[in-house]
């Protein structure tokens, strides 16, 4: 991995941390935050490996008690509390969204929006609900029902992330960050 790729990973982790400055809306054990857009952006802009790496770096910093989570929270306790499944799910979401943009012949807003909704929302809800049900000793169906409050905002985030990722990818070149990076490396 070259320096530019490492910087892109670090910048996405930093951007995720900056999103933590926006106050969260506490609605139960899992608050509504703007940070849940980050894994969709990471995967959509950086691709599978680098997108997942940026979310891993972010969670590593949180584990080291850097207060990057919404509301200035940080520490291992937050990773293994009620929100832990969602936070660790960010790695999977960034990877899966990144797989789409890495292997698609052409990335367009509508397809990326669908991937963000299917992967960025519903797979994340599954990861979060499974973990939440274990931590809070509730049934999986009750934990899944808690996600209903997130659907409107997360749908808006999925749409916004698709538009931003496609614009950034097109600004970098032919819409494929991996090709642009490979071409610049060989030049």
Helices and strands as residue ranges (DSSP letters): H 3-19, G 34-37, H 38-46, H 48-63, H 76-79, H 84-103, H 109-115, I 116-123, H 124-136, H 140-146, G 147-150, H 151-172, H 177-186
